[in-house]
């Protein structure tokens, strides 16, 4: 999630104007182009967050038992 958050922090300075230029040159309204790009940034961040949550949940299920104790023996492949 950290790289995604860093990208979003720099989006207003670097990423957004570069991407929006093509849309504006194609004839899109500048406000609509900005909204579109903000939506895309949030969708990418949301997808990353869902991936992180899914990976963490699967790891917890794999490495713990029904009493929520850590089972290091489950790290090895069988």
VMD Tcl script that builds the backbone (N, CA, C; Angstrom):
set m [mol new atoms 234]
animate dup $m
set s [atomselect $m all]
$s set {name element resname resid chain x y z} {
  {N N UNK 1 A 0.817 -1.192 0.000}
  {CA C UNK 1 A 0.000 0.000 0.000}
  {C C UNK 1 A 0.864 1.260 0.000}
  {N N UNK 2 A 2.047 1.178 0.527}
  {CA C UNK 2 A 2.887 2.366 0.620}
  {C C UNK 2 A 3.229 2.967 -0.744}
  {N N UNK 3 A 3.612 2.181 -1.753}
  {CA C UNK 3 A 3.865 2.786 -3.065}
  {C C UNK 3 A 2.617 3.449 -3.659}
  {N N UNK 4 A 1.463 2.859 -3.425}
  {CA C UNK 4 A 0.221 3.445 -3.931}
  {C C UNK 4 A -0.053 4.779 -3.256}
  {N N UNK 5 A 0.160 4.835 -1.957}
  {CA C UNK 5 A -0.060 6.090 -1.225}
  {C C UNK 5 A 0.934 7.164 -1.679}
  {N N UNK 6 A 2.178 6.785 -1.940}
  {CA C UNK 6 A 3.168 7.748 -2.427}
  {C C UNK 6 A 2.790 8.264 -3.816}
  {N N UNK 7 A 2.266 7.389 -4.661}
  {CA C UNK 7 A 1.824 7.810 -5.987}
  {C C UNK 7 A 0.670 8.796 -5.883}
  {N N UNK 8 A -0.250 8.535 -4.972}
  {CA C UNK 8 A -1.392 9.428 -4.800}
  {C C UNK 8 A -0.957 10.783 -4.241}
  {N N UNK 9 A 0.078 10.796 -3.415}
  {CA C UNK 9 A 0.559 12.058 -2.855}
  {C C UNK 9 A 1.170 12.946 -3.935}
  {N N UNK 10 A 1.823 12.323 -4.911}
  {CA C UNK 10 A 2.458 13.094 -5.977}
  {C C UNK 10 A 1.556 13.270 -7.192}
  {N N UNK 11 A 0.334 12.789 -7.122}
  {CA C UNK 11 A -0.555 12.793 -8.293}
  {C C UNK 11 A -0.876 14.203 -8.766}
  {N N UNK 12 A -1.067 15.122 -7.871}
  {CA C UNK 12 A -1.436 16.475 -8.282}
  {C C UNK 12 A -0.310 17.222 -8.969}
  {N N UNK 13 A 0.914 16.840 -8.712}
  {CA C UNK 13 A 2.061 17.560 -9.254}
  {C C UNK 13 A 2.567 16.927 -10.548}
  {N N UNK 14 A 2.640 15.605 -10.584}
  {CA C UNK 14 A 3.293 14.932 -11.697}
  {C C UNK 14 A 2.315 14.131 -12.549}
  {N N UNK 15 A 1.651 13.187 -11.956}
  {CA C UNK 15 A 0.853 12.224 -12.709}
  {C C UNK 15 A -0.375 12.846 -13.349}
  {N N UNK 16 A -1.145 13.586 -12.581}
  {CA C UNK 16 A -2.409 14.124 -13.085}
  {C C UNK 16 A -2.232 15.038 -14.293}
  {N N UNK 17 A -1.351 16.028 -14.245}
  {CA C UNK 17 A -1.225 16.885 -15.440}
  {C C UNK 17 A -0.748 16.127 -16.672}
  {N N UNK 18 A 0.119 15.174 -16.505}
  {CA C UNK 18 A 0.614 14.423 -17.651}
  {C C UNK 18 A -0.459 13.590 -18.309}
  {N N UNK 19 A -1.285 12.941 -17.517}
  {CA C UNK 19 A -2.352 12.102 -18.056}
  {C C UNK 19 A -3.486 12.969 -18.592}
  {N N UNK 20 A -3.816 14.012 -17.876}
  {CA C UNK 20 A -4.939 14.867 -18.271}
  {C C UNK 20 A -4.663 15.622 -19.565}
  {N N UNK 21 A -3.420 15.892 -19.870}
  {CA C UNK 21 A -3.087 16.633 -21.088}
  {C C UNK 21 A -3.626 15.920 -22.327}
  {N N UNK 22 A -3.457 14.617 -22.392}
  {CA C UNK 22 A -3.960 13.856 -23.528}
  {C C UNK 22 A -5.470 13.917 -23.637}
  {N N UNK 23 A -6.129 13.856 -22.483}
  {CA C UNK 23 A -7.586 13.912 -22.510}
  {C C UNK 23 A -8.081 15.299 -22.929}
  {N N UNK 24 A -7.433 16.317 -22.446}
  {CA C UNK 24 A -7.842 17.680 -22.790}
  {C C UNK 24 A -7.577 17.948 -24.270}
  {N N UNK 25 A -6.424 17.481 -24.793}
  {CA C UNK 25 A -6.136 17.645 -26.215}
  {C C UNK 25 A -7.125 16.877 -27.092}
  {N N UNK 26 A -7.689 15.807 -26.561}
  {CA C UNK 26 A -8.680 15.043 -27.305}
  {C C UNK 26 A -10.054 15.705 -27.283}
  {N N UNK 27 A -10.187 16.783 -26.513}
  {CA C UNK 27 A -11.441 17.526 -26.508}
  {C C UNK 27 A -12.294 17.339 -25.270}
  {N N UNK 28 A -11.768 16.669 -24.262}
  {CA C UNK 28 A -12.541 16.450 -23.042}
  {C C UNK 28 A -12.529 17.703 -22.176}
  {N N UNK 29 A -13.612 17.946 -21.447}
  {CA C UNK 29 A -13.692 19.070 -20.523}
  {C C UNK 29 A -12.628 18.899 -19.431}
  {N N UNK 30 A -11.865 19.953 -19.096}
  {CA C UNK 30 A -10.793 19.811 -18.097}
  {C C UNK 30 A -11.285 19.339 -16.724}
  {N N UNK 31 A -12.446 19.822 -16.283}
  {CA C UNK 31 A -12.978 19.383 -14.987}
  {C C UNK 31 A -13.360 17.903 -15.047}
  {N N UNK 32 A -13.974 17.486 -16.134}
  {CA C UNK 32 A -14.340 16.074 -16.291}
  {C C UNK 32 A -13.088 15.201 -16.364}
  {N N UNK 33 A -12.052 15.689 -17.037}
  {CA C UNK 33 A -10.800 14.933 -17.121}
  {C C UNK 33 A -10.167 14.780 -15.737}
  {N N UNK 34 A -10.214 15.837 -14.932}
  {CA C UNK 34 A -9.654 15.769 -13.572}
  {C C UNK 34 A -10.442 14.789 -12.715}
  {N N UNK 35 A -11.765 14.839 -12.809}
  {CA C UNK 35 A -12.596 13.908 -12.027}
  {C C UNK 35 A -12.337 12.462 -12.448}
  {N N UNK 36 A -12.193 12.263 -13.740}
  {CA C UNK 36 A -11.926 10.927 -14.259}
  {C C UNK 36 A -10.605 10.389 -13.711}
  {N N UNK 37 A -9.588 11.207 -13.697}
  {CA C UNK 37 A -8.282 10.767 -13.216}
  {C C UNK 37 A -8.279 10.534 -11.712}
  {N N UNK 38 A -8.997 11.359 -10.969}
  {CA C UNK 38 A -9.096 11.142 -9.522}
  {C C UNK 38 A -9.810 9.825 -9.248}
  {N N UNK 39 A -10.878 9.554 -10.002}
  {CA C UNK 39 A -11.591 8.288 -9.854}
  {C C UNK 39 A -10.668 7.104 -10.137}
  {N N UNK 40 A -9.868 7.206 -11.193}
  {CA C UNK 40 A -8.937 6.120 -11.513}
  {C C UNK 40 A -7.904 5.906 -10.405}
  {N N UNK 41 A -7.403 6.995 -9.836}
  {CA C UNK 41 A -6.426 6.860 -8.747}
  {C C UNK 41 A -7.051 6.154 -7.539}
  {N N UNK 42 A -8.283 6.518 -7.208}
  {CA C UNK 42 A -8.947 5.879 -6.074}
  {C C UNK 42 A -9.278 4.413 -6.378}
  {N N UNK 43 A -9.638 4.096 -7.607}
  {CA C UNK 43 A -9.898 2.708 -7.970}
  {C C UNK 43 A -8.625 1.863 -7.877}
  {N N UNK 44 A -7.508 2.414 -8.321}
  {CA C UNK 44 A -6.237 1.685 -8.208}
  {C C UNK 44 A -5.847 1.479 -6.742}
  {N N UNK 45 A -6.033 2.509 -5.920}
  {CA C UNK 45 A -5.719 2.383 -4.495}
  {C C UNK 45 A -6.647 1.377 -3.829}
  {N N UNK 46 A -7.931 1.406 -4.197}
  {CA C UNK 46 A -8.878 0.452 -3.629}
  {C C UNK 46 A -8.558 -0.981 -4.021}
  {N N UNK 47 A -8.159 -1.185 -5.257}
  {CA C UNK 47 A -7.758 -2.517 -5.701}
  {C C UNK 47 A -6.533 -3.021 -4.960}
  {N N UNK 48 A -5.581 -2.144 -4.742}
  {CA C UNK 48 A -4.389 -2.517 -3.970}
  {C C UNK 48 A -4.761 -2.868 -2.537}
  {N N UNK 49 A -5.657 -2.077 -1.957}
  {CA C UNK 49 A -6.064 -2.332 -0.581}
  {C C UNK 49 A -6.792 -3.676 -0.467}
  {N N UNK 50 A -7.663 -3.978 -1.422}
  {CA C UNK 50 A -8.344 -5.271 -1.393}
  {C C UNK 50 A -7.354 -6.423 -1.526}
  {N N UNK 51 A -6.346 -6.255 -2.373}
  {CA C UNK 51 A -5.324 -7.277 -2.519}
  {C C UNK 51 A -4.527 -7.497 -1.241}
  {N N UNK 52 A -4.191 -6.421 -0.559}
  {CA C UNK 52 A -3.445 -6.519 0.704}
  {C C UNK 52 A -4.288 -7.210 1.767}
  {N N UNK 53 A -5.564 -6.815 1.858}
  {CA C UNK 53 A -6.445 -7.430 2.852}
  {C C UNK 53 A -6.636 -8.915 2.565}
  {N N UNK 54 A -6.834 -9.268 1.307}
  {CA C UNK 54 A -7.003 -10.674 0.939}
  {C C UNK 54 A -5.753 -11.484 1.248}
  {N N UNK 55 A -4.583 -10.965 0.908}
  {CA C UNK 55 A -3.335 -11.686 1.178}
  {C C UNK 55 A -3.117 -11.867 2.679}
  {N N UNK 56 A -3.389 -10.830 3.465}
  {CA C UNK 56 A -3.212 -10.927 4.917}
  {C C UNK 56 A -4.203 -11.916 5.522}
  {N N UNK 57 A -5.446 -11.883 5.058}
  {CA C UNK 57 A -6.454 -12.806 5.579}
  {C C UNK 57 A -6.098 -14.247 5.267}
  {N N UNK 58 A -5.667 -14.506 4.033}
  {CA C UNK 58 A -5.278 -15.867 3.668}
  {C C UNK 58 A -4.059 -16.332 4.450}
  {N N UNK 59 A -3.116 -15.435 4.702}
  {CA C UNK 59 A -1.929 -15.806 5.478}
  {C C UNK 59 A -2.303 -16.129 6.923}
  {N N UNK 60 A -3.200 -15.335 7.499}
  {CA C UNK 60 A -3.623 -15.603 8.879}
  {C C UNK 60 A -4.350 -16.938 8.961}
  {N N UNK 61 A -5.213 -17.222 8.000}
  {CA C UNK 61 A -5.926 -18.502 8.009}
  {C C UNK 61 A -4.973 -19.682 7.848}
  {N N UNK 62 A -3.958 -19.490 7.035}
  {CA C UNK 62 A -3.013 -20.583 6.785}
  {C C UNK 62 A -2.101 -20.815 7.989}
  {N N UNK 63 A -1.705 -19.766 8.682}
  {CA C UNK 63 A -0.681 -19.882 9.724}
  {C C UNK 63 A -1.220 -19.974 11.146}
  {N N UNK 64 A -2.530 -19.962 11.325}
  {CA C UNK 64 A -3.087 -20.086 12.670}
  {C C UNK 64 A -4.066 -21.251 12.715}
  {N N UNK 65 A -4.318 -21.738 13.922}
  {CA C UNK 65 A -5.302 -22.804 14.083}
  {C C UNK 65 A -6.623 -22.225 14.580}
  {N N UNK 66 A -7.557 -23.097 14.962}
  {CA C UNK 66 A -8.886 -22.628 15.353}
  {C C UNK 66 A -8.879 -21.821 16.652}
  {N N UNK 67 A -7.805 -21.932 17.457}
  {CA C UNK 67 A -7.698 -21.138 18.694}
  {C C UNK 67 A -6.827 -19.900 18.496}
  {N N UNK 68 A -6.519 -19.571 17.229}
  {CA C UNK 68 A -5.746 -18.383 16.844}
  {C C UNK 68 A -4.314 -18.404 17.373}
  {N N UNK 69 A -3.751 -19.602 17.435}
  {CA C UNK 69 A -2.347 -19.745 17.812}
  {C C UNK 69 A -1.512 -19.850 16.552}
  {N N UNK 70 A -0.339 -19.238 16.586}
  {CA C UNK 70 A 0.568 -19.272 15.438}
  {C C UNK 70 A 1.142 -20.670 15.283}
  {N N UNK 71 A 1.069 -21.205 14.071}
  {CA C UNK 71 A 1.567 -22.535 13.773}
  {C C UNK 71 A 2.671 -22.424 12.750}
  {N N UNK 72 A 3.906 -22.330 13.209}
  {CA C UNK 72 A 5.049 -22.188 12.315}
  {C C UNK 72 A 5.302 -23.443 11.492}
  {N N UNK 73 A 4.835 -24.598 11.953}
  {CA C UNK 73 A 5.019 -25.823 11.183}
  {C C UNK 73 A 4.231 -25.788 9.865}
  {N N UNK 74 A 3.251 -24.919 9.744}
  {CA C UNK 74 A 2.460 -24.794 8.517}
  {C C UNK 74 A 3.143 -23.941 7.457}
  {N N UNK 75 A 4.295 -23.371 7.778}
  {CA C UNK 75 A 5.043 -22.581 6.792}
  {C C UNK 75 A 5.699 -23.474 5.743}
  {N N UNK 76 A 6.061 -24.676 6.126}
  {CA C UNK 76 A 6.749 -25.562 5.204}
  {C C UNK 76 A 5.745 -26.228 4.270}
  {N N UNK 77 A 6.221 -26.457 3.039}
  {CA C UNK 77 A 5.378 -27.170 2.072}
  {C C UNK 77 A 5.334 -28.633 2.400}
  {N N UNK 78 A 4.238 -29.247 2.074}
  {CA C UNK 78 A 4.094 -30.678 2.346}
  {C C UNK 78 A 4.253 -31.473 1.103}
}
mol reanalyze $m
mol bondsrecalc $m
mol representation Tube
mol addrep $m
